[in-house]
Amino acid sequence: MNRRSNQSKNNVGIMLIIAIALSSIVIILKNYYFSAIPSYLLITFFLFFMLLLKSDHRIIYYFFLIPCNIASNLYVIHVAFLIISLYENLRKNKINTFKVNAVIILAIVLIFYEIILELIYPTIISINTLSVLGFVVCVVILLILGYGQYDVEGGLYKTIVAWTIGVIVLALCMAITQFSVGGFAVGDIRLGSPVVLHSANYNGQMWQDSNYLAMYALTGIAGLMIMARKYRSKVSILLAAILLIIGLATGSRGFLLAFIFAFLLNIFFMPKSKKAIISGVVVIAISFFVFMQSDLSTYFNNMYAVRMDTADVSNGRLDLYSEYTDILMNNPPILLYGTGLVDYPIKINSMFNKNYLMVHNSIIEIVVMWGLTGFIILLFIATLIYRKIFYKISRIGNKIEIISPLLIFILSTLTITIFYSYYSIMPILYLVISESRYISTNIRINNKTTRYLENTYA
């Protein structure tokens, strides 16, 4: 009986590997050779594997799909994942064990708050409705995954690896597209350059803003670093090195800042482990060796010389922050209540008859969208979540270690538009919270072990 059970689990594991491998190949081939293939065929292919896989492996596959799909595909993927998850919970009678807590109530309040704002400040009704529904779906998925507290150890590590593979697939597709239009040769040569937007004929090809690609890479690196205390394989080191090269290739200043912060945080606050430190040094050494021994060295030197040799290192962001701060300070209703999530620059433009861009700062953006009211709701949600994660942990150093994934995430979003794609931001938030739970669980286990040894040998 046990042999059959183990064989079944191995078969499902093999099926997950096959699903990710085949999906990666199909996405790359569609991006470069078969771009005319309709997206619905690609989505059908993904849904086939989502239905085929068991619950835990479906979650891993779901996180693989997030970074390497365009927004329209992600909308369907999120909806399908939610429907399948709800059906499974109903079939297994898990809904009966569902308990409403303060976090769920506040999330529901935020959803209705957003709906009210969209009714007050409407844009195009069809786009408005679809976008709000997409936001609601993402929030509900986040609550379902969080409530189930999906395996925060083995499953989390596999999920981070799957996410990393998805990021690498995205970066490879973008690099192919950029090479095809000579985007690495002249002008803005960073991976994800906006210049390519005006040069490439997409037809459904994979593309992402360079700062978002950098955040995707940083999410994978941070996760692999956090899990390094238990999972230190050569594969993990290789994946982290590849993500580091991808992040550097984007030329994102936010990536550089957040990566340095994460690395220093890992050195000063994470458990002192020689293997973990060696792993970090190996990642940097491999990445450095790879591009110093190839044409990548010249590419990086040229790119960063251009990126840093400018009178405005913020690339216009400081002006945006100043403009939006003036709007908030001079318009109390917007400061208190916001304008709503969907197309807030269009709403601001219509109010003040001026062409404003997206704000490119997560904190200011949240206040513009939901006002101080929504900002306070989010603070309450974060406080309640981390209050539970901090349970029975009193040392300040341990609390900093636990909250470090959230700090790294916030820092990486201070120079980008966080809700440019909440289809990917919500899953990243789940990974961030799960990583904090993982650290907290390990600290409590270590504390119990220490107390046991002290009592035993006292």
DOTIKOL-611260 format. One line per field, with one value per residue (C-alpha): x, y, z; residue number from 1. Coordinates in nm, 2 decimals. Layout:
residues N
X <- [X_...]
Y <- [Y_...]
Z <- [Z_...]
n <- [NUM_...]
end
This chain:
residues 458
X <- [0.00_0.28_0.47_0.17_0.12_0.49_0.48_0.17_0.34_0.65_0.43_0.26_0.61_0.72_0.40_0.47_0.82_0.68_0.42_0.67_0.92_0.67_0.51_0.85_0.92_0.58_0.60_0.95_0.85_0.53_0.72_0.97_0.85_0.47_0.35_0.04_-0.10_-0.41_-0.36_-0.67_-0.48_-0.19_-0.43_-0.61_-0.27_-0.20_-0.55_-0.51_-0.21_-0.39_-0.67_-0.43_-0.21_-0.29_-0.36_-0.01_0.16_-0.11_-0.01_0.36_0.26_0.04_0.34_0.55_0.29_0.27_0.59_0.60_0.25_0.10_-0.18_-0.47_-0.35_-0.30_-0.66_-0.79_-0.52_-0.62_-0.99_-0.94_-0.72_-0.98_-1.26_-1.06_-0.95_-1.31_-1.44_-1.18_-1.26_-1.63_-1.57_-1.35_-1.59_-1.31_-1.55_-1.72_-1.40_-1.35_-1.34_-1.38_-1.10_-1.01_-0.78_-1.06_-1.30_-1.06_-0.98_-1.36_-1.38_-1.10_-1.27_-1.60_-1.41_-1.24_-1.57_-1.73_-1.43_-1.47_-1.84_-1.75_-1.46_-1.55_-1.34_-1.44_-1.71_-1.61_-1.24_-1.33_-1.55_-1.30_-1.01_-1.20_-1.31_-0.95_-0.84_-1.11_-1.01_-0.64_-0.74_-0.96_-0.68_-0.44_-0.69_-0.75_-0.38_-0.30_-0.59_-0.48_-0.12_0.01_0.32_0.57_0.87_0.92_0.63_0.75_1.10_0.96_0.73_1.02_1.22_0.91_0.88_1.25_1.21_0.92_1.13_1.41_1.16_1.03_1.39_1.48_1.17_1.24_1.61_1.51_1.27_1.53_1.80_1.56_1.53_1.89_1.79_2.12_2.33_2.23_2.05_1.89_2.04_1.91_1.69_1.33_1.42_1.11_1.28_1.21_0.84_0.85_1.07_0.91_0.60_0.46_0.17_0.14_0.52_0.63_0.74_0.76_0.88_1.25_1.18_0.91_1.15_1.41_1.15_1.06_1.43_1.48_1.18_1.34_1.69_1.54_1.34_1.64_1.86_1.60_1.56_1.93_1.95_1.80_1.81_2.16_2.19_2.40_2.07_1.97_2.31_2.29_1.93_2.02_2.33_2.11_1.86_2.13_2.26_1.90_1.84_2.16_2.08_1.76_1.97_1.72_1.86_1.58_1.72_2.07_1.95_1.72_1.97_2.25_2.00_1.90_2.26_2.36_2.04_2.13_2.48_2.39_2.05_2.02_2.16_2.54_2.60_2.92_2.74_2.49_2.77_2.96_2.65_2.61_2.97_2.95_2.64_2.82_3.14_2.97_2.77_3.09_3.29_3.03_2.99_3.36_3.46_3.22_3.08_2.85_3.13_3.13_2.75_2.72_2.99_2.82_2.48_2.56_2.78_2.48_2.24_2.45_2.59_2.28_2.19_1.87_1.96_1.59_1.50_1.22_1.08_1.15_0.94_0.66_0.67_0.66_0.37_0.16_0.25_0.12_-0.21_-0.26_-0.17_-0.40_-0.69_-0.81_-1.08_-0.81_-0.57_-0.84_-1.02_-0.82_-0.94_-0.96_-0.72_-0.81_-0.64_-0.58_-0.35_-0.64_-0.87_-0.60_-0.55_-0.92_-0.95_-0.65_-0.63_-0.26_-0.08_0.04_0.23_0.20_0.36_0.64_0.64_0.44_0.36_0.25_0.06_-0.14_-0.24_-0.34_-0.55_-0.71_-0.62_-0.51_-0.82_-0.71_-0.35_-0.45_-0.66_-0.35_-0.14_-0.40_-0.40_-0.01_-0.01_-0.25_-0.07_0.27_0.14_0.04_0.37_0.56_0.37_0.60_0.90_1.04_1.39_1.42_1.68_1.45_1.16_1.38_1.48_1.11_1.00_1.30_1.11_0.85_1.12_1.30_0.97_0.88_1.22_1.21_0.87_0.98_1.08_0.81_0.43_0.33_-0.03_0.09_0.01_-0.15_-0.19_0.18_0.20_-0.06_0.13_0.45_0.29_0.19_0.55_0.67_0.43_0.51_0.88_0.82_0.62_0.90_1.16_0.92_0.86_1.23_1.31_1.04_1.18_1.53_1.42_1.23_1.54_1.76_1.53_1.51_1.89_1.93_1.68_1.82_2.19_2.13]
Y <- [0.00_0.24_0.15_0.24_0.56_0.66_0.56_0.78_1.08_1.03_1.01_1.34_1.49_1.37_1.51_1.85_1.85_1.76_2.03_2.30_2.18_2.15_2.48_2.65_2.51_2.60_2.96_3.01_2.86_3.06_3.38_3.34_3.10_3.06_3.41_3.38_3.10_3.23_3.29_3.08_2.76_2.84_2.90_2.57_2.40_2.55_2.47_2.11_2.07_2.27_2.02_1.72_1.81_1.75_2.05_2.11_2.07_2.29_2.57_2.53_2.52_2.83_3.03_2.92_3.06_3.40_3.57_3.42_3.52_3.84_4.01_3.88_3.52_3.59_3.70_3.37_3.17_3.34_3.29_2.92_2.87_3.03_2.82_2.49_2.58_2.66_2.34_2.13_2.30_2.24_1.88_1.81_2.00_2.24_2.53_2.41_2.46_2.81_3.07_3.44_3.65_4.02_3.99_3.85_4.11_4.40_4.25_4.24_4.60_4.70_4.52_4.71_5.03_4.99_4.91_5.23_5.44_5.30_5.39_5.75_5.78_5.56_5.53_5.30_5.08_4.75_4.79_4.92_4.62_4.36_4.52_4.53_4.17_4.08_4.25_4.07_3.74_3.80_3.90_3.60_3.37_3.53_3.47_3.11_3.03_3.22_3.06_2.72_2.80_2.59_2.39_2.65_2.43_2.18_2.32_2.68_2.59_2.42_2.71_2.96_2.73_2.72_3.10_3.13_2.91_3.13_3.44_3.28_3.18_3.54_3.69_3.45_3.54_3.91_3.87_3.69_3.97_4.24_4.07_4.04_4.42_4.50_4.63_4.53_4.72_5.08_5.33_5.20_4.85_4.73_4.42_4.54_4.87_5.09_5.16_4.80_4.88_5.11_4.87_4.52_4.38_4.19_3.97_3.83_3.80_3.80_4.14_4.31_4.64_4.62_4.72_4.46_4.19_4.31_4.27_3.92_3.83_3.98_3.78_3.46_3.56_3.66_3.34_3.12_3.31_3.27_2.90_2.85_2.75_2.42_2.38_2.45_2.26_2.34_2.39_2.67_2.84_2.82_2.96_3.25_3.33_3.34_3.56_3.80_3.84_3.90_4.16_4.34_4.32_4.53_4.82_4.88_5.10_4.97_4.62_4.72_4.90_4.62_4.34_4.51_4.56_4.19_4.07_4.29_4.18_3.82_3.87_4.07_3.93_3.58_3.28_3.27_2.97_2.92_2.72_3.01_3.27_3.04_3.00_3.37_3.43_3.15_3.30_3.64_3.47_3.27_3.57_3.78_3.51_3.45_3.80_3.90_3.61_3.71_4.00_4.06_4.25_4.52_4.51_4.58_4.85_5.04_5.01_5.12_5.40_5.54_5.47_5.65_5.93_6.15_6.47_6.30_5.96_5.91_5.93_6.18_6.00_6.28_6.51_6.26_6.23_6.61_6.64_6.37_6.50_6.85_6.69_6.51_6.81_7.04_6.81_6.67_6.43_6.25_6.25_6.10_5.86_5.83_5.78_5.40_5.14_5.13_5.38_5.64_5.85_5.89_6.00_6.25_6.38_6.44_6.62_6.86_6.87_6.76_6.46_6.27_5.94_5.65_5.75_5.49_5.47_5.21_5.42_5.73_5.52_5.35_5.69_5.82_5.51_5.45_5.76_5.75_5.55_5.26_5.30_5.25_4.95_4.79_4.88_4.71_4.39_4.38_4.43_4.15_3.91_3.98_3.99_3.63_3.54_3.71_3.49_3.38_3.56_3.85_3.92_4.22_4.05_3.76_4.00_4.19_3.85_3.75_4.08_4.10_3.95_4.23_4.50_4.37_4.37_4.72_4.85_4.70_4.87_5.23_5.31_5.12_5.12_4.85_4.80_4.81_4.44_4.32_3.98_3.93_4.15_3.95_3.62_3.79_3.91_3.55_3.44_3.72_3.62_3.25_3.32_3.52_3.22_2.98_3.19_3.23_2.85_2.77_3.03_2.87_2.52_2.63_2.81_2.49_2.28_2.52_2.52_2.14_2.11_2.37_2.18_1.84_1.93_2.19]
Z <- [0.00_0.10_-0.21_-0.43_-0.25_-0.29_-0.66_-0.70_-0.54_-0.76_-1.07_-0.98_-0.92_-1.27_-1.41_-1.26_-1.41_-1.75_-1.72_-1.64_-1.90_-2.19_-2.10_-2.10_-2.45_-2.58_-2.45_-2.60_-2.94_-2.96_-2.87_-3.15_-3.42_-3.38_-3.26_-3.48_-3.28_-3.09_-2.72_-2.63_-2.75_-2.52_-2.23_-2.31_-2.29_-1.94_-1.82_-1.92_-1.68_-1.41_-1.42_-1.44_-1.14_-0.78_-0.55_-0.41_-0.75_-0.92_-0.69_-0.79_-1.16_-1.11_-0.97_-1.26_-1.50_-1.34_-1.46_-1.81_-1.93_-2.07_-1.87_-2.08_-2.03_-1.66_-1.62_-1.74_-1.55_-1.22_-1.28_-1.37_-1.07_-0.84_-0.98_-0.95_-0.60_-0.49_-0.64_-0.46_-0.13_-0.18_-0.28_0.02_0.25_0.35_0.33_0.65_0.84_0.70_0.97_0.91_1.08_1.10_0.79_0.57_0.69_0.62_0.27_0.20_0.32_0.08_-0.21_-0.15_-0.10_-0.44_-0.60_-0.46_-0.58_-0.93_-0.93_-0.82_-1.07_-1.37_-1.68_-1.96_-1.80_-1.97_-1.88_-1.54_-1.46_-1.59_-1.40_-1.07_-1.12_-1.18_-0.86_-0.66_-0.81_-0.71_-0.35_-0.31_-0.43_-0.19_0.10_0.00_-0.02_0.30_0.49_0.39_0.50_0.21_0.32_0.42_0.38_0.09_-0.11_-0.07_-0.19_-0.50_-0.56_-0.55_-0.79_-1.02_-1.00_-1.09_-1.40_-1.51_-1.47_-1.68_-1.95_-1.96_-1.97_-2.25_-2.46_-2.40_-2.50_-2.82_-2.91_-2.83_-3.03_-3.33_-3.35_-3.26_-2.92_-2.76_-3.01_-2.99_-2.77_-2.45_-2.44_-2.11_-2.11_-2.13_-2.29_-2.37_-2.70_-2.81_-2.76_-3.06_-3.27_-3.22_-3.39_-3.09_-3.21_-2.86_-2.79_-2.42_-2.29_-1.95_-1.81_-1.72_-1.36_-1.32_-1.46_-1.21_-0.93_-1.05_-1.04_-0.70_-0.57_-0.68_-0.54_-0.20_-0.18_-0.26_-0.01_0.26_0.19_0.17_0.54_0.45_0.07_-0.06_-0.38_-0.69_-0.88_-0.63_-0.66_-1.04_-1.05_-0.82_-1.03_-1.35_-1.17_-1.06_-1.42_-1.54_-1.27_-1.36_-1.73_-1.67_-1.55_-1.27_-1.00_-0.77_-0.82_-0.73_-0.41_-0.30_-0.38_-0.18_0.11_0.09_0.08_0.38_0.57_0.50_0.64_0.96_1.06_0.91_1.11_1.09_0.86_0.68_0.41_0.35_0.33_0.10_-0.12_-0.15_-0.24_-0.50_-0.66_-0.70_-0.81_-1.08_-1.20_-1.21_-1.39_-1.66_-1.78_-1.73_-1.96_-2.24_-2.43_-2.14_-1.97_-2.24_-2.24_-1.87_-1.87_-2.16_-2.01_-1.66_-1.80_-1.98_-1.69_-1.43_-1.65_-1.62_-1.45_-1.31_-1.17_-1.08_-1.45_-1.39_-1.09_-0.84_-1.06_-1.06_-0.68_-0.65_-0.89_-0.72_-0.37_-0.48_-0.60_-0.27_-0.05_-0.25_-0.29_0.05_-0.10_-0.31_-0.01_0.22_-0.02_-0.34_-0.70_-0.73_-0.87_-1.24_-1.47_-1.20_-1.42_-1.67_-1.39_-1.26_-1.62_-1.66_-1.33_-1.38_-1.76_-1.76_-1.89_-1.58_-1.59_-1.34_-1.01_-0.99_-0.62_-0.43_-0.12_-0.31_-0.56_-0.28_-0.14_-0.48_-0.55_-0.21_-0.01_0.35_0.43_0.21_0.32_0.68_0.59_0.43_0.74_0.96_0.74_0.74_1.12_1.19_0.96_1.11_1.46_1.42_1.25_1.54_1.80_2.09_1.93_2.13_2.01_1.79_1.57_1.51_1.42_1.17_1.02_0.99_0.83_0.60_0.29_0.33_0.37_0.05_-0.14_-0.03_-0.11_-0.46_-0.53_-0.43_-0.79_-0.98_-1.04_-0.80_-0.95_-1.31_-1.29_-0.97_-1.15_-1.05_-0.74_-0.54_-0.59_-0.50_-0.17_-0.10_-0.14_0.08_0.36_0.32_0.35_0.67_0.81_0.71_0.90_1.20_1.21_1.20_1.48_1.71_1.64_1.71_2.03_2.15_2.07_2.27_2.57_2.56_2.56_2.83_3.06_2.98_3.05_3.32]
n <- [1_2_3_4_5_6_7_8_9_10_11_12_13_14_15_16_17_18_19_20_21_22_23_24_25_26_27_28_29_30_31_32_33_34_35_36_37_38_39_40_41_42_43_44_45_46_47_48_49_50_51_52_53_54_55_56_57_58_59_60_61_62_63_64_65_66_67_68_69_70_71_72_73_74_75_76_77_78_79_80_81_82_83_84_85_86_87_88_89_90_91_92_93_94_95_96_97_98_99_100_101_102_103_104_105_106_107_108_109_110_111_112_113_114_115_116_117_118_119_120_121_122_123_124_125_126_127_128_129_130_131_132_133_134_135_136_137_138_139_140_141_142_143_144_145_146_147_148_149_150_151_152_153_154_155_156_157_158_159_160_161_162_163_164_165_166_167_168_169_170_171_172_173_174_175_176_177_178_179_180_181_182_183_184_185_186_187_188_189_190_191_192_193_194_195_196_197_198_199_200_201_202_203_204_205_206_207_208_209_210_211_212_213_214_215_216_217_218_219_220_221_222_223_224_225_226_227_228_229_230_231_232_233_234_235_236_237_238_239_240_241_242_243_244_245_246_247_248_249_250_251_252_253_254_255_256_257_258_259_260_261_262_263_264_265_266_267_268_269_270_271_272_273_274_275_276_277_278_279_280_281_282_283_284_285_286_287_288_289_290_291_292_293_294_295_296_297_298_299_300_301_302_303_304_305_306_307_308_309_310_311_312_313_314_315_316_317_318_319_320_321_322_323_324_325_326_327_328_329_330_331_332_333_334_335_336_337_338_339_340_341_342_343_344_345_346_347_348_349_350_351_352_353_354_355_356_357_358_359_360_361_362_363_364_365_366_367_368_369_370_371_372_373_374_375_376_377_378_379_380_381_382_383_384_385_386_387_388_389_390_391_392_393_394_395_396_397_398_399_400_401_402_403_404_405_406_407_408_409_410_411_412_413_414_415_416_417_418_419_420_421_422_423_424_425_426_427_428_429_430_431_432_433_434_435_436_437_438_439_440_441_442_443_444_445_446_447_448_449_450_451_452_453_454_455_456_457_458]
end
